[in-house]
Amino acid sequence: MKDFNNSATILEIVRMSTEDGPGIRTTVFFKGCTLNCAWCHNPESISPKPQLQWVGSRCIGCKTCLSVCRENALTLTEAGMQIDRTRCTGCGDCAEECPGTALEMMGKIWPLDDLVAEVIKDRSYFETSGGGITLSGGEPAMQPAFAAFFLKALREKGLHTAVDTCGQCRRDALEIMLPYAAMVLFDIKLIDPEAHKKFTGHDNRRIIDNLLFAADYIRSHVHPSDMWIRTPIIPGATATPENIAGIGQFIAAHLNGAVSRWELCAFNNLCRDKYRRLDQPWVFEEENLLSKSFLEELADTAKRSGVDPDIVFATGATCLSDN
Amino acid sequence: MTVPAKAVSQQIKTPKGLSERIKRLRDYYFKGVDRAWNNESTSWTTGTPWDIQFNEITFYIVPETYMLMQTLLSSYRQGARPVDLPEDFWAKPIVERRAWFIKEVMVRYLPKEILPGDLIAGGRFNIQASMCLNKDEQAEFNRLTTGKKGARAAVNWFHGHGYGNAGATCGHLIPGYERVLTVGWQGIYKELEELYARLTDPDKKSRKGAQLRAMMTAAAMPKELAAGYARICQQLAVKEKDADRKSELIQMAKNLQKVPWEPPKTFWEAVQSLWLTHMLIMSDENYPGPGVSFGRIDQYLLPFWEYSMKNGMSREFGKEILKCFWVHANTAYDAMIRNGNQGITSGFGQLITLSGLGKNGPDLTDLTNDLTYVMLEVIDEMSPILEPKPNVRMHRNTPDALLDTMVDMVAESQGAPFLINFDERSMAGMMREAKTAGIEHLINKDNVYEYCPVGCLENTMAGNDRSGTVDCNLNLLKAVELALTGGKDLIAFVDPMTFKTEKIRQDGPETGDATRFQTWNEFWEAYKQQNAYIIKKCVDLYEKSESIRARFLQTPYLSCLVKGCAEKGLDVTQGGAEISFVTLEAVTYATTVDALLAIKYLVFDEKKCTMNELIRALKDNWEGHEVLQALAKNRAPKYGRDDDEADTMAKQVMDLWTEETWKHRTVSTNRRFRPGMLSWNYWAGDGYVMAASADGRKKGQFLSNAICPSNGADINGPTANANSVGKALGGKDETIGDWEDYLNSLPNGASHTITFNPSIIKDPEHRDKFKAFLRGYAQNGGTCLQVNMLDPEMLKDAQKHPQDYRHLLVRITGYNAYFTSVGRELQNEVIARLSHERF
């Protein structure tokens, strides 16, 4: 992974995001993640490299891509486009030529100045809502120098910034980013190290260390001034009373004075198609949305775990049938 | 990353908190054709064999009716009842005949009834009255309208060939209601008398004298009509057994003996005065309420509200009076009640303006008051109901409490306000108008805040302004087609009645063979010429009906309520209003911009095809050219994404057509043209008329609506969409702003619809974000936003079970419609637009 100071691989920029921190936000999704969570809602964000995907509904069947591909990595069959991932070099030529934009490169190199110019377009809405820009991903700390320069440029323009991190990163990455972030969104997925390793590929030792560091940093500095903890509620993985209570106890014991909100983010199955497009299996393929009552029970568990109950929020879609 | 939450299922809104009285009146209204009483148009004749009642010109802007013109004309003629004429009737000029005739019908012929429990008098008002023309005049009128070179043939040609439509249409103004409440009709009458007395004898015998005499006749009508209703109330009071109702009827009689002739004192009198004054405009114009709008009703009714509240009126009774007024306004739809739920069209647009900036002391401040909230409560409790339709004026400092109320109502979906006007951008447009037209004595920074939207969102001043806000509707896209062909239709016109194919001919200027153009600039120059041509063509078409109306179809009663008419002795239909523009409403804006962007991208910048190949593809309706079509659709830049390259093109197109529009005036009435973007429902219907376009659209697919991006093009979400709209209007500039730093090329304003997923208002935290979006829109966006909040599942179910969704209101293009009554294509369109998320 190269970390150029003046450009980064960005998966997507989402404007008028209402779910990534306070107010109306523009969220910049960095490509590349240090974890490999089994439930990941953005599987296309895990690999740091730009990746090709095919969206069937946009394909007009013209086969322009087949003639463009120098590696013969593409085959159009009855079942749709077959991308031979062993051959595809990610050059992006096919996506460049695809008339229907059915072939799409996930991940684009953005120069710093261009990215700054793009994300300040909603400045008026940030000002009226108390919103700003959120660096998310993937893991922004995988491209730390760029992220730090980006945050600094935004700070100089008087914009509110948030860094959304999974915590599995080098300490020095946090050290250079935190001074320019107005707030931190920090994920705690599983409190048990073994379970963490099982579902994400790493135990949570480093994450916990970084979390304590970030909390100390917030307590002892003007910026960042706030931290929100986010916990994905995944059936069969994180969605157990033990895990939620455990995370709550940890927050209560170690993060006082640094955390103002703990969000329980309901599992979402709408990313099913993303896995299919990336030719990746997904263990949660058949999983339904959570029932509202189940999510509420977990929220109750969280509220009784020792944290200030007012900081607990349950977000995300639940089954309609259970309302 | 956030994934869109599934739409929250919504219930259809139901009325709430209605008293027995209002519930009865409302339920009765919704019985529709089953009612014993209704306000269906009755037809009245002078009794001459040549007499006609139906003025088709007013329907030229409704292409759906072109096929029905003769039928409507004949049926009103057959059903017309004779009115006894005075001996000197035919000796008088047309305007005096007409004033007398309308008054005679309204005061002496049309039955007057009070519905049980109703607190407001003024029932029937939909009439089709004789044009009051003598044989020669009628022959001339007929020649000019239905003759071979008449207005009807011209508008048919114009519409059939994809240019749009134009016609001198009724309503669409804010009458001087505030003046009636201040001086009463007696004050208006007195002024007319004085003006008439000051005329020289030759002037008295001239058109001017006739106009003032006709206006005096008309100005006496409200008094005589009110006296008739007062007698009915007295008679009912005598028979009434219930003591409470008896005293109400006695009070109503007292009110009617006083108003609208004298100025009102109490709230009840004021609302009674307002209703009678208003409904008689619809009688005078023979058309049920098309954009006859009330203006700042929460401001001019406030003194009466405060007076009555101080003197013992309960808030609930005040609302009860307003709710009766609401029911009355809806009876406008009875005009063609047998044609279905609401007649031919929907959303008549008797618009009320609420809140907004104004002077209350030396500084510009927010004018939200108790009555603003009362009106919103009335709408909320009565909904779903169509009229009167609210447009809430918002600005940078709108109080949070008002926004909360609005968002609550939006959240319930079925409740207005669905239209939000934005003061800063709107006032910038009005200031631009004043400067461009040299009427800064009439519109300036010391009164521009008194502007009001008409109909849906068309900004004008109040009481002295008629700016023909729906009269001219031009498909800008036609100029792109003509630039590709050097001034000819791309595909031959096929007559829908005879299926005969017309020979393609040279209609526009010869701008050269586009296939030989070497540079984008050459194409742009051709487009500029064709743009000037289609605007001139629209202006010329409008002249036909404008000159007929000015000559034969005066409205002296309405003229009493528009400042300038009495002073000039000139009817409002003849350009009598102090501020008298004709608005050219541009349709297909985004499709035009996107088509130009696609031509530039495909042929000149990226050289994906030759001009010849592109023209071939368009002639073939893209069939067999799917790759090129996909490139046009997906690869060419699009307006509406906050992409500066595309939005620069949008601004160039905007500057070009608006500056061209200002160059024109009507010949017969000397009204200058001004630009706006409304586009009503034409973007849907004309999509079947216009040839395929270079943006990838096939013939038969919808065009873009008003100032909105093309359907599906706004892939960067609502903020990007709004920013593009603001930039297209001119954006902001501290040195050259029209109003403060705001710029606006469209004094009329522009319709902008964004459909939100209901998840945006799912909880208090998100509601705050949505409110912040609206505040941001006030900074960056356009003049008027229509917020849609829809659930696709509910709409799909409504398609399957229309009988269960009779009251389901949806909002399309600035007007309300019952979902089940709009066409399937439009229904599908609403569903398709539901979500902004790309996946």
Interface residues (C-beta under 8 A of the other chain):
Chain A: E12 V14 R15 M16 S17 T18 E19 D20 G23 I24 T27 F29 H41 N42 S45 R58 I60 C62 T64 P99 G100 T101 K121 D122 S124 Y125 E127 T128 S129 G130 G131 S136 N268 L270 C271 D273 L289 G316 A317 L320 N323
Chain B: M1 T2 V3 P4 A5 K6 S9 E626 V627 L628 A630 L631 K633 N634 R635 D642 N716 G717 P718 T719 A720 N723 S759 I760 H766 D768 K769 A772 F773 R775 G776 Q779 N780 F839
